[in-house]
Amino acid sequence: MEIIAEHGHILLILGCIFAFFMAWGIGANDVANAMGTSVGSGALTVKQAIIIAIIFEFAGAYLAGGEVTSTIRKGILDPALINNEPQLLVFGMMAALLAAGCWLLIASMKGWPVSTTHSIVGALVGFAAVGISVDAVNWSKVGTIVASWVVSPLLAGTISYALFVSVQKLILDTSNPFKNAKKYVPMYMFFVGFMIAMVTILKGLKNTGLDFDFGFESKFINAMPLAAVAGIAVAVVGGMMLSRVQEKFESDDGGNRFANVENLFAILMIFTAAAMAFAHGSNDVANAVGPLAAIASVIESGGEVAKKSMLPPWILILGGLGIVVGLATYGFKVMATIGKKITELTPSRGFAAELGAATTVVFASTWGLPISTTHTLVGAVLGVGLARGIGALNLKVVGNIFMSWVVTLPAGAGFAIIFFFALKGIFG
């Protein structure tokens, strides 16, 4: 308690700096999950992708980041074992943020698309198991999170595979792909708008104080009318943009007969990129602000390790700002890996991958399950590639990505242990 009273302000300031650094790493590394497919398919330039991501990453982090944040903060560690030594929790959370941030900086410099969720969870488990006690870790919760890292790429891959097959059946493999694209693409736009609106209404309203009640008992059903309106609005705006795209007839030199259709999907990817950025921000902001929320709670209460605490809006804002600064300054390296090297992406394939991944992340965020968006999007890109056969995948690149995932957990844990004992020595 004395350490908290004496150094509380310094510890909180350092915690904010470390959390911002961690959020910067999320933006620098995980921007590929939100924008890599858009840039890799040629639908968006790097500059356009960053502008869209800045707006929707921040919106997702602030409006819909609270549910996952509570899982990271309260679900992995057992605070009962450190009630008498709250400074250990503060040191541990600070060490976890700094450790994950350092690993993400290294990975981003190398262009490795690693999991920020892996990084922070590995760091939390590392400091808790070594610095406090093996019993301080809620291993069943960790097991659930690990299981989600397997389930999420499978789910995203399945959804993306189904979406791309539907695109093939309804548009690409028909006698008039351009005409059918103009007919069916607004349907996909409606789905994008509906999905973003649902997660915003169901989760974002918790942090804004707004509420809508149409008399239904289920919050999900209450949200559907407004979400449907939002979906229709997106479809109408998208339809107006599609109407300006004119069909260009290719020569008989074997040119791409789908070039006109891909131009339409390039427009659609503006919406799916926004959806993926929103979903990514809502899920991954927890990795930075969860530990900071625990630090702030302990310090502001004078050393009390509370089981429940309100998440101050300024913490979500700090996390959102860190993410957008990271993606704007250093996101381009990892973006190239997912967008260019796993499989050849066109706007139609990139659309299926992005929408499948965004849908998976939104569901996970709603359920409070901190999945890895890296695993999710790689799974989605693999699903799209498999729709064209195993030969469409660069298995060497896929193998390298999987290896970087394996290294992430022990790297996060190792850094966290070092930083934990360093902080304990400095302040303890």
Beta strands, then each sheet from edge to edge (+ up, - down):
end
